[in-house]
Amino acid sequence: MRLGVFTTHRPCYLDPDLSVTTICDLNCKDYLRVFWTIRESFPKLDTAWESIKGLWNIDSSCPANSQIHQCFQGEAGRMTSFITIAVKKFKQVDRLSVSLPEADAGSRFADRIGSSIARILKWNTFVMSWVAYIQGSFGSSDDVDVIIVLTDSKTLGIVTASTPSVNFNHTLADFASAVEEGKLPLQVDGYNVWVKSLALCSDKSCARTKTLAVSENPPKWPVRSDVTNHIGYGPVQNEGARVPCGEVKLFEVIAVLFMYRSIF
């Protein structure tokens, strides 16, 4: 049900009742407000990306003259910024874990990468929302490309506060410095993760990029004395017990759909 919920509702926002505005008729700002309001209803996106990515990719079903297409260009109206990071994951230790389909495992990995970066770089997530997802396959290689989309919730009108709007230039400069200086010792889902490069994308596909930073050497990951990893970097930190997030609960999906329908 979770995987099909937004897919099966595509007709609701592409071809609703007569005289009702479709999502393709919205201007860029209104569409982004719809998407990011739904995204923010998930405190942790985790595997829920597989449910809402249909709405993120809805532009492929809109006519060429739809303003929605403008939403997916780099830094559209200074409301969004598209970046990509190339990471390499090193297995720490073999451990019991919840088995997930590859798509869900990739979604969880990308979301936890984004959460870790947001914490280390101290992003002000009250005014800056983000979403992270895998580009390409996840399970077949230790080298993974992760696309991260940043948005200015204040400019979109989702939040109102005295806090200044997002300065993407400063955010990306801080990000680039952290990559170059090895200050992102990420540990996610039993992996030590090395952020090898950061690039700015021309659009959401990241087909054309501009490199902002390259890391020459892996960071020094936190360690503990009683566990040794598999790549010669010594012991690794215990990530602590985690409760599997599992599937998106039915009431959460219904709440999100109700939120979306109520906008129209």
N, C-alpha and C positions, 0 to 999 in steps of 0.2 A: 504493500500500500504506500509506504513512504517513498519508494522510488518512482511510483506512478502518479503521485498526488498532483504535482504541478503540470506534468505532461498531460494528464487527462483533463485538466482545467484550461488548457491552452485555448479551446474555443470560447471560453468565458471571457477572455480578454482580447482575443483576436476577432471574434465574430459574435458579439453579444446580441441582444434584441435590437430591432430596428430603432433608429433615432438615438441609440445609446453610443456614447463615445467609446471607441476602442483604444487599447493601449498604444497602438501605432499612431493615433491622432494626438497624443500628448506631446507637449514640447519637451525638450531635453531635461530641463530642470524638474518638471513635474514627474517624468518617468524616474529620474534618479531619486527623487523624494520617495516614490512608491517603493522602489527596490531597497533603498537603504533603511527605510522604516521597517520593512519586513526583516531585513538582515539583523537589525538591532534588537528585534524581538527574541533573538537567540543569544543569551549571554556568552555561550560558547558554541560556535558553529559546529565544530567537530565533524561528524559524518553528515550533518544536515545539508551540506553543500550539494550533495547528490539530489536533494529535494528541490532546492531553489535555483539551481543553475539554469533550469529551463527558462525562468524569468530573466536571468542575466543574458541569455542567448536569444531572447525573443526577437531581437532586431533582424535575425536571419529570415523571419517570416513576415516582416513589414515591407511595404512597397518602397521603392527607391526614393520617393519624395518625403518619406517620414523623417521628422526631425530627430527621432530616436537615434538614428545612425550617428549624429553628431556627438552623442554621449560617449561614444567609444573611441574618440580621437584623443590623443595625448593631451592631458591637462585641459579638457573641454571646459571653456568658460572659467578656468581657474577653480573648478569645482572638484575635479578628479585628477589623479596622476597615476600612470601605469608604469610599474617597474618590474624587473625580473631579476632573480638571483639564481646563480648556478651553485648548487651545493653538492658536497660529497658526504655520504653517510658511511660510518664505520660501526660495525656491530660491536657492542661492548661485551655482553655475555649472553649466552643462551638462557632464556627464562620463559616461564609459562606466560602465555598471553592469549587474549581473546582473538580467535580466528575471524578475520573479516574479508569480504570480497576485496579484490585489488582496488577498485574504485573508492570504496569506503576507507580502506587503509591509507590510500593516497590523500584523500580529503582530510582525514584526521591528522596525518603527518604535516600537511601544509598549514592547517589551522594552528597546530601547536608550534610550528616554526614561527608563524606570524605572532602568536601570543608571546613567545620567548623574546623575539626581537622588540616588540612593543614594550615589554617590561624592562629590558636592558637599556634601550634608548630613551625610556621614560616618555613615550608618546602620550600626549594629552588626549586620551580616548573619549573625553567628554565632548570635544569639538571635532576630533578627527576619527572617523570610522575607517575600517579596513576590511578587506577580505583577501584570503590567499588560497590559491588552488594550483594543482599540478598541471604543467604543460607537458603533454605526451604521456608515456607510460611511467608507472611507479615501481613495480616489483621486479622488473627485468634487469635493472642496473643500479649500482651504487651512486651513479651520477644523476642528479635530478634537477630539473628546472622548475622553479616555483614563481608564479606570477603573483604579485601583490598589488592590489588596487587601493589607493588612498583616496579618501573623499573628505571634503570640508563640510561637516554637518551644519555649521553655523551659516555658511553661505547658502546652503540648500534650504535653510529655514526650519530644519528639524529640531534644532536646539536654539535657545536664546540665552545669551549670557554676556557678561561684561568681558569675558575672556576673549582676547583677539582671535581672529580667524586664523586658519592654518597657513603658515608660510612654508610652501612646499620646497622652496630653494634651501631654506635652513634645515628642514627635515632631511632632505636628500644629502646635503653636505655633511650632516652629522652621521648619517647612515654610511656614506662613503668613507669617512674617516675611521669608523669602527671596523669596516671591512678591511681596509688597508693596514690598520694597526693590530689586527687580530683580537679585537675586543668583543667578539661574539662567540663565546665558547658554548654553543648550543648542545643540549642533551635532550633528545626527544625519542620516546618510544623504544628505549633500549639502544639508541644509536648516539655516538658522538657525531656532531654535524659541523662540517667546515663550510662556511660561506666563502666560496672561491672568487665570486665576482658579483658586481651590481651594475645594472644597466637600466637606462631610461628607455621606455618603449614609445613608438609613434602612435600605437593604438593598442586595443586589448589583445590582439593576436600576438603582439610582440614580434612580428615578422621583421621589422626594422628597429634596430636598437642603437643607442649611443652609450658606450661603456663609461661608467662613472668611477669605478674602483675595481682593483684586482688585488687579491690576497696572495702573497708569495709563499707563505708558510701556514700550516695549521695553527689554530690557537692552542693555548694550554688549558685543557679542560679540568674542572675541579675533580679531585680524586679522593678516594678513601683507601685505607690500608689493607682491607681484607678481600678486595675483588680486583682481579687483573683483567684488562681488556685484551682484545685480539689483535691489536695493531702495533704493539710495542710502545704505547704511550703510558704504561704503568697502570696503577689502579684507577678505578673510575668511581664516581660519586653514586651513592645509592639514591635513586630517584624517589624512593618512598613508595608506600603502597598506593595503588590507584584503583579506584572503582571504575569498571568499564562503563563508558557512557551509554553503550548499547544503541538501540534504535530510538528514533525520535518518537516521543510518546504521542498517542493519538490525539489527546486534547491539545497538545502544542501545535500540531498540524492544523487542526480545526480552527484554533485561535488565529493562526497566521492567515488562513484562507478568509476567515471572517473579517479580519482587519483589512485585507486587500479589497474584498467586495464592498465593504462599507465606504471606502474612499470614493467609489463611483455611485 
